[in-house]
Amino acid sequence: MRIAIASDHAAVELRQSVAKRLVELGYVVDDLGCGPGERVDYPRYAAAVCGAVMQGAADRGILLCGTGIGMSIAANKIVGIRAALVHDVTTARLCAEHNNANVLCLGARSTGPMIIQECVETWLTTAFDPRHQARLDLISQME
């Protein structure tokens, strides 16, 4: 599985840590930035990751910023993206199982680094339950 990942300046170190762990777990990771010491606009990074997912260059995407809120708002503006902001393992599992989220959003200032790692691993290893497909179809009709 190929994962595109990016962050703004508030989550550079955490993003690098998550990317490193994903590689250790056997995932292919495309780190789309930003670089250390850069001050950036998070919507540009949300667009890059979501574009990779929608074009098929990545199977899933991960976005990190200070709270995850801005990234999730920006990501969900892109048709076909189902970005979920999660804060714990339960919401990470449920966004995969119920919502088939293709982008995970996390907050470096609101969630601890160990919890974030657990959320990422849970999200990636939880299968979508097709009983929820009708709801996703309704969401798609809204786009």
WOLINSUL-V409440 format. One record per residue. N is the residue number from 1. SS is DSSP state (helix for helix, strand for strand, loop for the rest). PSI is psi in degrees with one decimal (NA if undefined). OMEGA is omega in radians with two decimals (* if undefined). Layout:
# WOLINSUL-V409440
{{N SS PSI OMEGA} {N SS PSI OMEGA}}
This chain:
# WOLINSUL-V409440
{{1 loop 137.1 3.13} {2 strand 129.6 -3.11} {3 strand 126.9 2.98} {4 strand 135.6 -3.10} {5 strand 143.8 3.08} {6 strand 164.6 3.09} {7 strand 170.0 2.93} {8 loop -171.0 -3.06} {9 helix -22.3 -3.10} {10 helix -12.3 -3.01} {11 helix 24.2 -3.08} {12 helix -52.7 -3.09} {13 helix -41.0 3.13} {14 helix -43.6 3.11} {15 helix -44.3 3.14} {16 helix -37.7 3.10} {17 helix -43.3 3.11} {18 helix -44.2 3.14} {19 helix -42.6 3.13} {20 helix -44.5 3.13} {21 helix -39.7 3.12} {22 helix -41.1 3.09} {23 helix -42.6 3.10} {24 helix -33.2 -3.13} {25 loop -3.8 3.07} {26 loop 6.9 3.10} {27 loop 152.0 2.99} {28 strand 127.4 -3.03} {29 strand 128.2 3.00} {30 strand 104.5 -3.14} {31 strand 111.0 -3.06} {32 loop 12.0 3.00} {33 loop -178.4 0.27} {34 loop 174.2 3.14} {35 loop 159.1 3.09} {36 loop 138.2 3.08} {37 loop -5.3 3.10} {38 loop 142.0 2.97} {39 loop 120.6 -2.96} {40 loop 168.6 3.05} {41 loop 115.4 -3.03} {42 helix -30.8 -3.13} {43 helix -31.2 3.12} {44 helix -37.1 -3.12} {45 helix -34.4 3.03} {46 helix -43.5 3.13} {47 helix -39.2 -3.13} {48 helix -47.8 -3.13} {49 helix -46.3 -3.13} {50 helix -35.5 3.06} {51 helix -42.1 3.11} {52 helix -40.4 3.12} {53 helix -47.7 -3.07} {54 helix -29.7 3.13} {55 loop -6.2 -3.14} {56 loop 6.3 3.09} {57 loop -18.7 3.08} {58 loop 146.8 3.10} {59 loop -35.6 3.14} {60 strand 164.8 3.13} {61 strand 152.1 3.08} {62 strand 130.7 3.13} {63 strand 135.3 3.12} {64 strand 139.3 2.97} {65 strand -165.3 -3.09} {66 loop -48.5 -3.13} {67 loop -17.0 -3.04} {68 loop -13.5 -3.07} {69 helix -51.5 -3.12} {70 helix -44.0 3.12} {71 helix -42.2 -3.10} {72 helix -38.1 3.10} {73 helix -48.1 -3.13} {74 helix -45.4 -3.09} {75 helix -40.1 -3.09} {76 loop -3.3 3.02} {77 loop -15.3 -3.07} {78 loop 122.1 -3.11} {79 loop 129.7 3.12} {80 loop -11.9 3.11} {81 loop 134.6 3.02} {82 loop 86.5 -3.11} {83 strand 134.8 -3.13} {84 strand 127.7 3.01} {85 strand 120.0 -3.11} {86 loop 154.7 -3.12} {87 loop -7.7 -3.10} {88 loop 173.0 -3.08} {89 helix -35.0 3.14} {90 helix -48.1 3.14} {91 helix -31.0 3.07} {92 helix -42.8 3.13} {93 helix -46.1 -3.07} {94 helix -32.9 3.13} {95 helix -26.7 3.05} {96 helix -46.9 -3.05} {97 helix -42.3 -3.05} {98 loop -34.3 -2.99} {99 loop -6.0 -3.10} {100 loop 45.1 -3.11} {101 loop 129.0 3.12} {102 loop -5.0 3.04} {103 strand 131.9 3.11} {104 strand 130.8 3.13} {105 strand 137.6 -3.05} {106 strand 150.7 -3.13} {107 strand 119.3 -3.12} {108 loop -26.8 -3.12} {109 loop -11.6 -3.05} {110 loop -15.2 -3.10} {111 loop 135.4 -3.11} {112 loop 153.7 -3.07} {113 helix -34.8 3.12} {114 helix -39.8 3.09} {115 helix -41.1 3.13} {116 helix -44.4 3.11} {117 helix -42.9 3.13} {118 helix -38.7 3.11} {119 helix -45.9 -3.13} {120 helix -48.3 -3.12} {121 helix -39.7 3.11} {122 helix -47.3 -3.14} {123 helix -42.6 -3.09} {124 helix -23.0 -3.07} {125 helix 2.4 3.12} {126 loop 128.4 3.14} {127 loop 147.0 3.04} {128 loop 135.3 3.07} {129 loop 111.6 -3.05} {130 helix -10.6 3.05} {131 helix -20.3 -3.08} {132 helix 2.3 -3.06} {133 helix -37.8 -3.12} {134 helix -36.7 3.12} {135 helix -39.4 3.09} {136 helix -36.6 3.08} {137 helix -39.6 3.09} {138 helix -40.3 3.10} {139 helix -43.8 3.13} {140 helix -35.7 3.13} {141 helix -23.1 -3.14} {142 helix -19.4 -3.07} {143 loop NA *}}
